Amino acid sequence: MLGDRLETVDGRRVRVLYAGRLNSDSGPDFSGARLQIEDEEWVGNVEIHVKASDWHRHGHDHDLAYDNVIFHLVGVSDVDITDSHGRIIPQGVATFPESFISLYSRLARKIGEYKCDGALDILSSLQVSDWLSTLSIERMQAKGLRIKESLAAMDRDWEWVCFATLARALGFGLNSEPLEMTARITPLRILHKHSDDIMQLEALLMGQAGLLDSSLHMFDERYQLLCREYRFLAMKYGLRPGRREMWKYSKTRPQNFPARRLAMLAGAVRGGFSLLSRLCDPALDSQKAMQLFDWEMDPYWENHYEFDVAAAKLPLTLTQGNRKLLLINFVAPMLYTYGAMHGDLEMTERAMRFWDSGQAENNRYTRHWEKSGIVCRNASDSQALIQLSKEYCECGRCLECRFGHLLLRKAAVST
C-alpha cells in the first residue's frame, strides 16, 4: 500500500514524495505533504480516518481549514468526500495484515512521548555530545534539502529561493509553511518592478497570501486600497492568490500575526532584494549579519496587529531575538546549501560556525530536554534537540536513535 503501491480508490497511482509534518494543533493530521498523483504533483495536507464517512461525521466538509487537504487515507472507503466547495478529494485505502495493525496499535499509543525521560543520566557526556553533533548536521542537511527542492521548483533562481527561505524563517514556526508558499507563488521579478512602492509590495504579498477580500474591513481605507491595488496587479501579471485558510492565528502573538509578517517581508523587498551576495561575503560575521535585517514596516503597523484592529505601540523593526533566530534558521542554512552546491567547503564550515557560536534557543523542546539533564550550550545543540524531538521521538524511532540504542545496550548488559 505504501510508496509506489499506493493508489486512489479510482485507480490512480500515488507516489509519496514527502509525507508532511505531524500536526499536533487543530486541522488536518499532516501538513506540507507532497504527493505525485499520476503525472501531477500535489502540495498540501493529508487527513487520516478509519472510515471515509468520518470526514462528514467530523464536519470537515464544511470546515475551511480542511480545504487544502490533497489526500484522504482511510481504512474503509465507504463514501466519497468533498471540501467546503464541493470538490472531491482524492482518497486511498490502507490495507495491512492483522499482525501489523496489532503491533502498530501498541506502538502508536507511545508515539510522541519521550520514552527515555529519567534514564539519560547513565550516559556519558561524550556520548551525549557526540549524538548531538550528528543530529545538528542532520538538521542542517534537512534544511538544505528543502532549499535544494525549492531551487528545482523556482527556475533555479537563487535570489528567489533566498527570498522564499527568508519568508519561511520569518514565520517563526507556526506560519512558516504559508509564508514560504506565498513567496514561492509570488515571482521575485514582479516584486522588483514595484520595489519603490511599499503599498504595491504589501498588496502583492498579502493578495497572494489570500488575505485581501474587499468585502472585509470595509472601513479600513488602507485595506480597501490594498484590495484595489492587488486586483489590478493580479490581472496585469496573471496571478492567482493562495488560500486564506492556511494561516494560523490561535497560538500567535499579536505582533507576529500574518499581516504584520507579510508587511515585514514587503519591507525586506523595498528598494530591491539582493540579499544572497551579502550573505556570501567571506567577511560576514554574526554582528554584520544582524544588520542585514534592518528593514522597517510601514508606519500603519505601529498601532495595528491586524487590519481594522488598533493596538498599543508595536515595533516596526525586528527585535534582537528575532534577528538571532534568522541567523539560525535563514543565514546558516542558506550559506550551507549554497556552499555545498558550489563545492565551497569554507562556506559550509562558516555556516556551521554560525550555529556553534550562536545563542541556544529557548523553546518547548530545549526546555523539555533540560529537565532530562541536557543543557544547550549553543544554537547547534538546540537545533540538534529539535531534530531529535521531531524526527525521532515524535516518530517513534527509538531503535534508530543513538540514545535509545545505547540505553538498550546497557540494559542488555545489566541483565
C-alpha positions as CSV (number, residue, x, y, z in Angstrom):
1,M,0.0,0.0,0.0
2,L,2.9,2.3,0.7
3,G,5.2,4.0,-1.7
4,D,4.7,3.1,-5.3
5,R,1.9,0.7,-4.4
6,L,-0.5,3.4,-3.1
7,E,-3.5,4.1,-5.3
8,T,-6.6,6.2,-5.1
9,V,-9.9,4.4,-4.9
10,D,-10.5,5.2,-8.6
11,G,-7.2,3.5,-9.6
12,R,-4.8,6.5,-10.0
13,R,-1.2,5.7,-8.9
14,V,0.1,7.8,-6.0
15,R,3.7,8.3,-5.0
16,V,4.6,9.9,-1.7
17,L,7.4,12.5,-2.3
18,Y,7.2,13.8,1.3
19,A,4.7,12.6,3.9
20,G,4.5,16.0,5.6
21,R,4.7,17.0,9.3
22,L,2.5,15.5,12.0
23,N,0.2,18.3,13.1
24,S,-0.4,18.5,16.9
25,D,-2.7,21.5,16.6
26,S,-6.2,21.8,15.1
27,G,-6.6,21.0,11.4
28,P,-5.5,18.1,9.1
29,D,-3.3,15.3,10.5
30,F,-0.2,16.0,8.3
31,S,0.7,19.4,6.8
32,G,3.0,20.3,3.9
33,A,2.9,16.9,2.2
34,R,4.0,16.4,-1.4
35,L,2.4,13.7,-3.5
36,Q,2.5,12.7,-7.1
37,I,-0.9,11.5,-8.3
38,E,-0.4,10.0,-11.8
39,D,1.7,12.8,-13.5
40,E,0.7,15.7,-11.3
41,E,2.5,16.9,-8.2
42,W,0.2,18.0,-5.3
43,V,1.3,20.0,-2.3
44,G,-0.9,20.4,0.8
45,N,-2.3,18.5,3.8
46,V,-3.3,14.9,4.4
47,E,-6.1,13.6,6.7
48,I,-6.4,10.1,8.0
49,H,-9.6,8.3,9.2
50,V,-10.7,4.8,10.0
51,K,-13.8,5.2,7.8
52,A,-14.2,7.8,5.0
53,S,-17.6,8.7,6.4
54,D,-15.8,10.0,9.5
55,W,-14.8,13.0,7.3
56,H,-18.5,14.1,7.2
57,R,-19.2,13.0,10.8
58,H,-16.4,15.3,12.0
59,G,-17.8,18.2,9.9
60,H,-14.6,18.6,7.7
61,D,-16.7,19.1,4.6
62,H,-17.8,22.4,6.0
63,D,-14.5,23.4,7.6
64,L,-12.4,25.8,5.5
65,A,-9.3,24.6,7.4
66,Y,-9.6,21.3,5.5
67,D,-9.9,22.9,2.0
68,N,-6.2,22.4,1.5
69,V,-6.3,18.6,2.0
70,I,-4.9,16.8,-1.1
71,F,-5.3,13.2,0.1
72,H,-7.6,11.3,2.4
73,L,-6.2,8.0,3.7
74,V,-8.8,5.6,5.2
75,G,-9.2,2.0,6.4
76,V,-12.6,1.7,4.8
77,S,-13.7,3.7,1.8
78,D,-17.5,3.9,2.4
79,V,-18.2,7.3,0.8
80,D,-16.6,9.9,-1.4
81,I,-15.6,13.0,0.4
82,T,-15.6,16.7,-0.6
83,D,-14.3,20.0,0.7
84,S,-16.4,23.1,1.6
85,H,-16.6,24.0,-2.1
86,G,-17.9,20.5,-3.2
87,R,-14.5,19.5,-4.7
88,I,-14.0,15.7,-4.5
89,I,-10.7,15.0,-2.6
90,P,-8.5,12.0,-3.7
91,Q,-8.9,9.1,-1.4
92,G,-6.9,5.9,-0.8
93,V,-7.4,2.8,1.3
94,A,-4.7,1.4,3.7
95,T,-4.6,-2.4,3.7
96,F,-2.3,-4.1,6.2
97,P,-2.0,-7.6,7.7
98,E,-3.8,-8.0,11.1
99,S,-0.4,-8.6,12.7
100,F,0.8,-5.2,11.6
101,I,-2.3,-3.5,12.8
102,S,-1.9,-5.1,16.2
103,L,1.7,-4.1,16.5
104,Y,1.0,-0.6,15.3
105,S,-1.8,-0.2,17.8
106,R,0.6,-0.9,20.6
107,L,3.3,1.4,19.3
108,A,1.0,4.2,18.4
109,R,0.0,4.7,22.0
110,K,3.5,5.8,22.7
111,I,4.3,7.9,19.6
112,G,5.1,11.5,20.6
113,E,6.3,10.6,24.0
114,Y,9.9,11.0,25.2
115,K,10.5,7.4,26.3
116,C,14.0,7.9,27.7
117,D,13.0,10.5,30.3
118,G,14.8,10.0,33.5
119,A,17.3,7.5,32.0
120,L,19.9,9.7,30.3
121,D,21.9,10.2,33.4
122,I,23.6,6.8,32.8
123,L,25.1,8.1,29.5
124,S,28.5,9.9,29.5
125,S,28.8,13.5,28.4
126,L,30.8,12.3,25.4
127,Q,28.0,10.0,24.3
128,V,25.5,12.8,24.6
129,S,27.6,15.5,22.8
130,D,28.6,13.1,20.0
131,W,25.0,12.3,19.2
132,L,24.0,16.0,19.4
133,S,26.8,16.9,16.9
134,T,25.4,14.3,14.5
135,L,21.9,15.5,14.9
136,S,22.9,19.1,14.3
137,I,24.4,18.1,10.9
138,E,21.3,16.1,10.1
139,R,19.2,19.1,10.8
140,M,21.3,21.4,8.7
141,Q,21.2,18.9,5.8
142,A,17.4,18.6,6.2
143,K,17.1,22.4,5.9
144,G,19.5,22.3,2.9
145,L,17.4,19.6,1.2
146,R,14.3,21.9,1.4
147,I,16.3,24.7,-0.2
148,K,17.5,22.4,-3.0
149,E,13.9,21.3,-3.7
150,S,12.9,25.0,-3.8
151,L,15.7,25.7,-6.2
152,A,14.5,23.0,-8.6
153,A,10.9,24.3,-8.4
154,M,11.8,28.0,-8.8
155,D,13.6,28.1,-12.1
156,R,17.0,27.7,-10.3
157,D,16.8,31.3,-9.3
158,W,19.0,31.5,-6.2
159,E,17.8,35.0,-5.2
160,W,14.2,34.0,-5.4
161,V,14.9,30.9,-3.3
162,C,16.8,33.1,-0.8
163,F,13.6,35.2,-0.6
164,A,11.4,32.1,0.0
165,T,13.8,30.8,2.6
166,L,13.7,34.1,4.4
167,A,9.9,34.1,4.3
168,R,9.8,30.7,5.9
169,A,12.2,31.8,8.6
170,L,10.0,34.9,9.3
171,G,7.1,32.6,10.1
172,F,9.0,31.5,13.3
173,G,7.4,28.1,13.2
174,L,3.6,28.4,13.3
175,N,3.1,30.2,9.9
176,S,6.4,29.2,8.2
177,E,4.6,27.0,5.6
178,P,2.1,29.6,4.4
179,L,4.8,32.4,4.3
180,E,7.1,30.2,2.3
181,M,4.2,29.2,-0.1
182,T,3.3,32.9,-0.5
183,A,6.9,33.7,-1.5
184,R,7.1,30.8,-3.9
185,I,3.9,31.8,-5.8
186,T,5.0,35.5,-6.0
187,P,7.8,35.8,-8.6
188,L,10.6,38.0,-7.2
189,R,11.0,39.7,-10.6
190,I,7.4,41.1,-10.2
191,L,8.2,42.3,-6.7
192,H,11.4,44.0,-8.0
193,K,9.3,46.0,-10.5
194,H,7.4,47.6,-7.6
195,S,10.1,47.7,-5.1
196,D,9.8,51.5,-4.8
197,D,6.2,51.4,-3.7
198,I,5.5,49.8,-0.3
199,M,1.8,49.8,-0.8
200,Q,2.1,47.8,-4.0
201,L,4.6,45.4,-2.4
202,E,2.1,44.8,0.5
203,A,-0.7,44.4,-2.0
204,L,1.1,41.7,-4.0
205,L,2.2,39.7,-0.9
206,M,-1.0,40.0,1.1
207,G,-3.1,39.3,-2.0
208,Q,-1.0,36.2,-2.9
209,A,-1.4,35.1,0.7
210,G,-5.2,35.1,0.3
211,L,-5.7,37.9,2.9
212,L,-7.3,40.5,0.7
213,D,-11.1,40.4,0.3
214,S,-12.8,43.8,-0.3
215,S,-16.0,42.5,1.5
216,L,-13.9,42.6,4.7
217,H,-12.7,45.6,6.8
218,M,-15.0,47.9,4.9
219,F,-14.0,51.0,7.0
220,D,-10.2,50.5,6.8
221,E,-9.1,52.7,4.0
222,R,-5.6,51.1,3.8
223,Y,-7.1,47.6,3.5
224,Q,-9.5,48.7,0.7
225,L,-6.7,50.4,-1.2
226,L,-4.6,47.2,-1.0
227,C,-7.5,45.2,-2.3
228,R,-7.8,47.6,-5.3
229,E,-4.1,47.5,-5.9
230,Y,-3.9,43.7,-5.8
231,R,-6.9,43.3,-8.1
232,F,-5.1,45.5,-10.8
233,L,-1.7,43.8,-10.3
234,A,-3.2,40.3,-10.3
235,M,-4.9,40.9,-13.6
236,K,-1.8,42.6,-15.1
237,Y,0.5,39.6,-14.2
238,G,-1.9,36.8,-14.2
239,L,-1.5,36.0,-10.5
240,R,-3.7,33.6,-8.5
241,P,-3.9,34.0,-4.7
242,G,-3.3,31.3,-2.1
243,R,-5.9,30.3,0.5
244,R,-6.7,32.4,3.4
245,E,-7.5,29.3,5.5
246,M,-3.8,28.2,5.5
247,W,-2.9,30.8,8.1
248,K,-2.9,30.1,11.9
249,Y,-3.8,32.7,14.5
250,S,-4.7,30.7,17.6
251,K,-1.2,30.4,19.1
252,T,0.2,33.6,17.5
253,R,1.3,36.6,19.4
254,P,-0.4,39.8,18.1
255,Q,3.0,41.3,16.8
256,N,3.5,38.0,14.8
257,F,0.1,38.0,13.1
258,P,0.3,37.1,9.4
259,A,-0.4,40.6,8.1
260,R,2.4,42.0,10.1
261,R,4.9,39.3,9.0
262,L,3.9,40.0,5.3
263,A,4.4,43.7,5.9
264,M,7.9,42.9,7.2
265,L,8.5,40.8,4.2
266,A,7.4,43.7,2.0
267,G,9.9,45.9,3.9
268,A,12.7,43.4,3.1
269,V,12.0,43.9,-0.7
270,R,11.6,47.7,-0.6
271,G,14.4,49.1,-2.7
272,G,15.1,45.7,-4.2
273,F,16.0,42.3,-2.8
274,S,19.7,41.3,-3.3
275,L,20.5,39.5,0.0
276,L,22.3,36.5,-1.3
277,S,25.5,38.3,-2.4
278,R,25.8,39.9,1.0
279,L,25.3,36.5,2.8
280,C,28.1,35.0,0.8
281,D,30.6,37.8,1.8
282,P,33.5,36.0,3.5
283,A,33.8,38.9,6.0
284,L,30.2,38.3,7.2
285,D,30.1,37.6,10.9
286,S,27.1,37.5,13.3
287,Q,27.1,41.2,14.0
288,K,27.2,42.2,10.4
289,A,24.5,39.5,9.6
290,M,22.2,41.0,12.2
291,Q,22.5,44.4,10.4
292,L,21.2,42.8,7.2
293,F,17.7,42.7,8.8
294,D,17.4,46.5,9.3
295,W,14.0,46.6,7.5
296,E,11.1,48.7,8.6
297,M,7.4,48.2,8.1
298,D,5.1,51.0,7.0
299,P,4.1,53.3,10.0
300,Y,0.5,51.9,9.7
301,W,1.7,48.8,11.5
302,E,3.0,50.7,14.5
303,N,-0.5,50.6,16.0
304,H,-2.1,47.7,14.1
305,Y,-1.5,44.0,14.5
306,E,-4.4,43.3,12.1
307,F,-6.4,45.4,9.7
308,D,-9.2,47.4,11.5
309,V,-7.8,46.4,14.9
310,A,-6.0,49.2,16.8
311,A,-3.2,48.3,19.2
312,A,-0.7,49.8,21.6
313,K,2.6,50.9,20.1
314,L,4.2,48.0,18.3
315,P,7.8,47.7,16.9
316,L,8.2,48.4,13.2
317,T,11.6,46.6,13.1
318,L,12.7,43.1,14.1
319,T,13.7,42.5,17.7
320,Q,17.2,41.3,18.6
321,G,15.6,37.9,19.4
322,N,14.0,37.7,16.0
323,R,17.3,38.5,14.3
324,K,19.1,35.8,16.2
325,L,16.5,33.3,15.1
326,L,17.0,34.4,11.5
327,L,20.8,33.8,11.9
328,I,19.9,30.2,12.9
329,N,17.0,29.5,10.5
330,F,17.9,31.6,7.5
331,V,21.5,32.7,7.2
332,A,23.2,29.4,8.2
333,P,21.1,27.1,6.1
334,M,21.4,29.4,3.0
335,L,25.2,29.6,3.4
336,Y,25.5,25.8,4.0
337,T,23.4,24.9,1.0
338,Y,24.9,27.4,-1.4
339,G,28.4,26.4,-0.3
340,A,27.6,22.6,-0.6
341,M,26.1,23.0,-4.1
342,H,29.1,25.1,-5.3
343,G,31.8,22.9,-3.7
344,D,32.8,25.7,-1.3
345,L,33.8,23.8,1.9
346,E,34.9,27.0,3.7
347,M,31.4,28.4,3.3
348,T,29.7,25.3,4.7
349,E,32.0,25.3,7.7
350,R,31.3,29.0,8.2
351,A,27.6,28.2,8.2
352,M,28.1,25.6,10.9
353,R,30.1,28.1,12.9
354,F,27.0,30.4,13.0
355,W,25.3,27.7,14.9
356,D,28.3,26.8,17.1
357,S,28.7,30.4,18.1
358,G,25.0,31.3,18.3
359,Q,23.0,31.6,21.4
360,A,20.9,28.5,22.2
361,E,17.2,28.8,21.6
362,N,14.6,28.7,24.4
363,N,11.6,26.6,23.2
364,R,9.5,23.7,24.4
365,Y,12.0,21.2,23.0
366,T,15.0,22.6,24.7
367,R,13.1,23.1,28.0
368,H,12.0,19.5,28.0
369,W,15.4,18.1,27.4
370,E,16.9,20.4,30.1
371,K,14.6,18.7,32.6
372,S,16.3,15.4,31.5
373,G,19.7,16.8,32.2
374,I,20.7,18.0,28.7
375,V,21.7,21.7,28.7
376,C,22.1,23.5,25.4
377,R,25.5,25.2,25.0
378,N,24.7,26.9,21.7
379,A,22.4,27.1,18.7
380,S,23.9,23.9,17.3
381,D,22.7,22.0,20.4
382,S,19.2,23.5,20.4
383,Q,18.8,22.6,16.7
384,A,20.0,19.1,17.5
385,L,17.4,18.7,20.1
386,I,14.7,19.9,17.8
387,Q,15.8,17.3,15.3
388,L,15.8,14.6,17.9
389,S,12.4,15.5,19.1
390,K,10.7,15.9,15.7
391,E,12.4,13.2,13.7
392,Y,13.0,10.5,16.3
393,C,10.9,10.9,19.5
394,E,7.7,12.1,17.8
395,C,8.1,9.4,15.1
396,G,8.7,6.6,17.5
397,R,12.2,5.9,16.0
398,C,13.8,4.9,19.3
399,L,15.7,2.0,17.7
400,E,17.3,4.4,15.3
401,C,18.2,7.0,18.0
402,R,21.7,6.7,19.5
403,F,20.3,7.4,22.9
404,G,17.8,4.6,22.6
405,H,20.4,2.2,21.2
406,L,22.9,3.0,24.0
407,L,20.2,2.6,26.7
408,L,19.1,-0.8,25.3
409,R,22.8,-2.0,25.1
410,K,23.3,-1.0,28.7
411,A,20.1,-2.7,29.8
412,A,21.1,-5.9,27.9
413,V,24.5,-6.0,29.7
414,S,23.0,-5.4,33.1
415,T,20.5,-8.4,32.9
